[in-house]
Amino acid sequence: MNRHRQLPLGETLKAAFAKLPLAWRGAWGAILVCAVVWSVAGWSAHAVEASWAMIGRGVGQIAGLVAGLALAGGLTRIAVSADLDEARRRGLGPAGLQFGWPELRLLGAALLCAVFMAMILSVAALLLLALFGMAELDAEAINQRNWAAVGPVWKLVLLAVVTLLVAYGVLVMAVRLSLFAPATLGRGHMVSLNSMGVAQGSFWPLLGGLIVVGLPKLVLIGLSAAGLLSGAARDVASALVLSGLEAPLAAVFLGEAYQRLEYWAPDARDPG
């Protein structure tokens, strides 16, 4: 059992893009529902009166969560299957509309991963705060943006290096957890931290692939930062792009990566 398989990034991305039409065809209903729900939620938050905005936002987020789980479940079933027939045997519903235990397992795994990352971020933040405190930098110079008077150069360089190392460690954890969804649907039970074992040794290919499939979201962020998208138009555009392109593309890439890296067999004890 080889737990250190290499992930060929080019082949994985090529297979993911080739599988994208299959994801659209198999989960078009879930994509449409998710896009509509989040579009309506975003539009209503800007359109209704302020007194109703919070209620509308809360209802919209709950509906969006349910629609998002159904979409994630449908897309991930397709991503870890060879074709739609196999995905249907895994529980894919008509047009990707289904909601059952697999979706709840996805939610549970996502929450566990989020709690773990929150703990990692807390420890990293406390470590950096302690180091910056021990460095005895000039707080007044920092407030005045007088960087020359903040402290000795060697201290600033050392703190910058440590900060980069801590950020790199956090990023490694986040990327290695990214396979939790295909692992959960592929193995048939909830997989959270154990997904790091699947991704072991493939940090850079996974990171590169996630950057590529995350380009639609990065474009949206850039347009919003430039002021070209704002208010309800931004929310609707985000719902359409994220549901119709970003989510399917990310799902098929992670599914292809998972299938190439998976080492676990149903009749074997999970060593992770």
Helices and strands as residue ranges (DSSP letters): H 9-26, H 28-47, H 50-79, H 84-89, G 94-96, H 101-135, H 139-143, G 147-149, H 153-176, H 180-187, H 195-198, H 203-213, H 215-225, H 231-241, I 242-246, H 247-261
